[in-house]
Amino acid sequence: MTADSNDQAPDQSTASLRKSVLELLHDELHVEVEGADTELFDSGLIDSLTFVDLLFQLEQRFGVAVQLDDIDPERFRTVAAIV
């Protein structure tokens, strides 16, 4: 998963991944996020405990391993940043 650092419209695979992450937030964490650019932490949707659960859910759903030493909070500010 990489951050989308430009302002161009996402391609179909990026849009699909964003939709999957939004669904994960809703279905598994019971967090209702308006869109891919919604601030997760600043808005209060995600706190530190929910963040740990989010990392676990991302690992489970997408088969990625997130090393705690490598976590950059900026990459998890929004769904768009996660994808």
C-alpha positions as CSV (number, residue, x, y, z in Angstrom):
1,M,0.0,0.0,0.0
2,T,1.4,3.3,-1.0
3,A,0.4,6.9,-0.5
4,D,-1.2,8.7,-3.4
5,S,0.8,11.9,-3.4
6,N,-0.7,13.6,-6.4
7,D,-4.1,15.3,-7.0
8,Q,-5.1,13.3,-10.0
9,A,-8.1,11.0,-10.0
10,P,-7.2,7.6,-8.7
11,D,-7.1,4.7,-11.1
12,Q,-9.5,1.8,-10.9
13,S,-7.3,-0.4,-8.7
14,T,-6.6,2.5,-6.3
15,A,-10.3,3.4,-6.1
16,S,-11.1,-0.3,-5.4
17,L,-8.5,-0.4,-2.6
18,R,-9.9,2.8,-1.1
19,K,-13.4,1.4,-1.2
20,S,-12.1,-1.8,0.5
21,V,-10.4,0.2,3.3
22,L,-13.6,2.3,3.8
23,E,-15.6,-0.9,4.1
24,L,-13.1,-2.4,6.5
25,L,-13.4,0.7,8.7
26,H,-17.2,0.5,8.6
27,D,-17.6,-3.3,9.0
28,E,-14.8,-4.2,11.3
29,L,-14.1,-1.1,13.3
30,H,-17.6,0.5,13.2
31,V,-16.1,3.8,12.0
32,E,-18.2,5.8,9.5
33,V,-15.8,7.7,7.2
34,E,-17.3,10.2,4.7
35,G,-14.6,9.8,2.1
36,A,-11.0,8.8,1.3
37,D,-9.7,12.3,2.2
38,T,-11.4,12.5,5.6
39,E,-8.9,13.1,8.4
40,L,-9.1,10.0,10.6
41,F,-7.2,11.2,13.7
42,D,-7.9,15.0,13.6
43,S,-11.6,14.3,13.3
44,G,-11.6,12.0,16.2
45,L,-12.8,9.0,14.2
46,I,-9.7,7.0,15.1
47,D,-7.9,7.0,18.4
48,S,-4.7,5.1,19.4
49,L,-6.5,1.9,20.3
50,T,-8.6,1.9,17.2
51,F,-5.4,2.6,15.2
52,V,-3.9,-0.6,16.5
53,D,-7.0,-2.5,15.5
54,L,-6.9,-0.9,12.1
55,L,-3.3,-2.1,11.6
56,F,-4.4,-5.6,12.6
57,Q,-7.4,-5.5,10.2
58,L,-5.3,-4.2,7.3
59,E,-2.8,-7.1,7.9
60,Q,-5.6,-9.6,8.0
61,R,-7.6,-8.3,5.0
62,F,-4.8,-7.5,2.7
63,G,-2.0,-9.8,3.8
64,V,0.4,-7.1,4.5
65,A,2.8,-7.0,7.4
66,V,3.1,-3.6,9.1
67,Q,6.2,-3.3,11.3
68,L,5.6,-1.0,14.3
69,D,9.1,0.5,13.9
70,D,8.2,1.6,10.4
71,I,4.9,3.3,11.1
72,D,4.7,6.9,9.9
73,P,1.4,8.4,11.3
74,E,1.2,10.6,8.2
75,R,0.6,7.5,6.0
76,F,-2.5,6.7,8.1
77,R,-4.1,10.2,8.3
78,T,-6.7,9.4,5.6
79,V,-7.8,6.4,3.6
80,A,-6.2,8.0,0.6
81,A,-2.9,8.2,2.4
82,I,-3.2,4.5,3.5
83,V,-3.8,3.4,-0.1
